């Protein structure tokens, strides 16, 4: 069963491609930073290198691609009208990119003025994006899009919490000693709402639409669609106020484990042959389950790399893998659809699956597997593997960037008989 799309509502091609093009660029920057700094990135979750690397991934890689995906998907799936989209899309893109670079530099250089500069770009970018998406999400959506819209609304609310907490942290670094904060506690909440609430829920909401569409699977169970978002947000709220001990954290992780298992089962029931997206998404769900298992292990069993390994598996293994896999579906589809509207009589457009051949995408998948594996192992053996992980991330990012740019440069129009 497929959910209907309103392709005539697609935004301008450049509005979203600019976001997707930055995904491999920021991944490359993260890889090069890791090559440069090596084991310093794994000394502690609080080290400046670790924080810079984390935000290059969360804001640069994940933030860019998630913003672009929402600007594209909401009008097409939910028939939403984003206000002033022609102005908003390039402006948010520029501010988000500049702010991410400034924030990474601020952590590395420990300069208060750089934190102020990063806030001046990131806060307007994220609030402008959130405001436009909120207006679009609270418009009446088709019945088939209701599960996705409900979950994405909760993800957007989580983004606002993440932005508020991040702004407080940024102000504390920009004005040392002026704003008293429990930095460790606020940082934990900022990370929790950002990764589980914004990133995790957004991915779950989008999966409800894209997995059946691109992998030709059955729909997710309606009960999971209906309750996953509410359970996650409730658990996050209880964790934030330290209520009921470990119970909310267990509920939170159990909800995501359920989502991972459900996704793997749907992928097994797909009617389309396995392709690069199948492999990326399968890897993502395995990484999510592995992160949950490592989190649950006793500290003496998991060792010193436990906390960083959970973060790596969630960010690079779960979130980034799904995005990487979706890019191989979304970008060719957007190029194909755009070319369809301008093809001259007597010509036809190259098939979507030929724009980026699957064997090309699968080669990059294996590079990505190597990168994630080395990153996770480096959490326990940083001296031996940190720079190797950085090289692997860089090579994988270059491969992804080359594949996407080559697709954008191809002439997709062909004579009708070809």
Residue, then its C-alpha position, 0 to 999 in steps of 0.5 A: x500500500x502506498x500513500x499519495x504524493x502531491x508532486x506538483x507542490x514540490x519546492x524549487x530543486x535548488x531549495x533542497x539540493x543545497x542542503x543535501x550537498x552539504x551533507x558530505x561536505x560536513x562529513x568530510x570536515x569531521x573526518x579531516x578534523x579527526x585525522x588532524x586531532x586523532x585520539x584527542x577526540x576520544x579522551x572525553x565527551x567534554x574535550x573541545x575536539x569531541x564537542x567540535x566533531x559532534x556538532x559538525x555531525x549533528x548540525x552540519x551533517x544531520x541538521x542540513x539533511x533533515x532541514x532539506x528533507x522537511x522542506x521537500x517532504x512536507x509540501x509533497x506529503x502533507x500538502x503544507x505551504x511553508x511561508x516565504x519558502x523561496x527566501x527561507x530555504x537559502x537564508x536558513x541554509x547559509x545561516x546554519x552552515x556559517x553557524x556550524x562552522x563558527x561553533x566548531x571553531x569556537x570549541x577548538x579555539x575556546x574563544x568566547x566571541x566565536x560562541x557569540x558569532x555562532x549563536x548569532x547565526x544558529x539561533x535565527x536559522x533554527x527558529x526561522x526553520x522551526x517557525x516555517x515548519x510549524x506553520x506548515x505542520x499545523x495546516x490540515x493534512x491529508x488523512x494518509x499523512x496524519x501519522x507522519x505529521x503527528x510525529x514530526x510535530x513532536x520532533x519539532x517541539x523537541x527541536x525548540x527545547x534543544x535550541x533553548x538549551x543550546x542557546x543557554x549553553x552558548x551564552x554561558x560560553x560566550x559570557x563566562x561567569x555571567x550566566x550560572x548553569x549546571x553545564x553538565x546537566x544542561x548539556x545532557x538535556x541538550x543532547x538528549x532532546x536533540x538526539x532522541x527528540x529531534x533527530x530520532x523522532x524526525x527519522x521515525x516520522x519520515x520513515x513512516x512515509x519513505x520506507x513503504x514508498x522507496x522499499x515497497x514494504x507494508x505500512x508500519x503498525x498503526x499503534x506504533x505510528x500513533x504512540x511512539x512519539x508520545x512515549x518518547x516525549x513523555x519519557x524525555x520530560x520525565x528524564x528532564x525532571x529526574x522523575x521515577x529513576x531509570x524507568x523513563x530512560x528504559x521506556x525511551x530506549x525500549x520505544x526506539x528498540x521497538x521502532x528498530x525491530x519493526x523497521x527490520x521486520x518491514x525490510x524483510x517483507x519488502x517486495x523490491x530487491x535489496x538495494x543500497x537503501x535497504x543496506x543502509x537502513x538495516x545497518x542503521x537499525x542494527x547500530x541503534x540496537x547495539x547502542x541500546x545494548x551497550x548503554x545497558x551493560x554494566x560499566x565494568x563490562x563495557x569499559x571506558x569507551x561505553x559513553x562515546x560508543x553509544x553516542x557514535x552508534x546513535x549519531x553516525x551509525x543510526x542517524x547518519x546511516x539512514x540519511x546516507x541511504x535516503x540521499x540515494x533515493x531522494x536526490x535521483x527522484x528529485x532530479x528525475x521529477x524536475x527534468x520531467x517538467x522541462x523535457x522537450x517533446x520527443x525526449x524522455x527522462x532517464x530512469x530514476x534507478x540509472x541516475x545513480x546506479x545501485x552498484x555505485x551506491x553500494x560501494x559507498x555503503x561498504x566504505x561507510x561500514x568501515x568508517x562506522x566500525x573504526x569509529x566505534x572501535x576507536x572509542x576503546x582504542x583511540x591511539x591505534x584507530x582514531x586517525x584511521x577512522x578519520x581517513x575512513x570517514x573522509x573517504x566515504x564522504x568524498x565517495x558520497x559527494x562524488x556520487x551526488x555531484x555526478x548525478x546532478x551534472x548528468x544530462x538526464x534527457x534522452x531520445x524517446x527510443x533509448 
